[in-house]
């Protein structure tokens, strides 16, 4: 495993986008190339944000998994578009409160070997924030089981404001400080 800084990540965005497209092409996602394009645009912004951290896994030089996230700022849109209300003490952000895991992906051949867990743990280890947050598609049974096993707790659901966007579960995890 390797930690990539924002500049290194920018040079590897094509690989990351290809991994995203591969991982999300099949069920339960079945997302087309337009989602990989959206990933690229989002990634370009996120890699420049405060708290950006990325861990990649490779074998023989080939990217087989990655995860990354960013710190949330007080003006974050993360807590918008919730399908039900959450108390303000949950959704209020302040500097250093929450780190959002934006993606955690492993190619199909390398799943069920604890690689996602290793990437997850490396990303969260030593984070200075109070908590982390992640969204998971409810139909992604393996991902749902994994995050619950790793100590995440479901808070609610949200739908991104894109036409036809799916509903995601929103989860949080307290971080050891």
VENBELGI-V121981 format. One record per helix or strand of 3 or more residues. SS is the DSSP state (~ for helix, > for strand). FROM is the first residue (numbers start at 0). LEN is the number of residues. Records with the same first field share a line. If there is no record, write none. Layout:
# VENBELGI-V121981
SS: FROM-LEN + FROM-LEN
This chain:
# VENBELGI-V121981
~: 5-6 + 12-13 + 32-14 + 87-4 + 107-3 + 114-10 + 140-9
>: 52-7 + 61-10 + 97-9 + 130-7 + 152-7 + 166-8
